[in-house]
């Protein structure tokens, strides 16, 4: 009878780690992996940014890109008022929303 209890106790060591392994998998698939995907998308967007695009900075400044360099962009915010900002301060989500709404307005005006 003692041998049966010892064998059952030895197998429970592995099963006690299953919830921990499950939690690690959940964290990876729901937190780490989407964040990595978002970082790759942001990096790609900032590398492909070009002159003439409308952007929004993290601070909420709206403007049109006048000049692009390796790490900075020159943004025209109001009739000749230009700001030199870091590419990393451009908000991907806000810039995409701004460009999507301006494209919709252009399509409506053409009709």
Secondary structure as UniProt FT lines:
FT   HELIX           2..27
FT   HELIX           28..32
FT   HELIX           33..48
FT   TURN            51..52
FT   STRAND          54..57
FT   TURN            58..59
FT   STRAND          62..68
FT   STRAND          72..78
FT   TURN            79..80
FT   STRAND          81..86
FT   HELIX           87..89
FT   HELIX           92..110
//
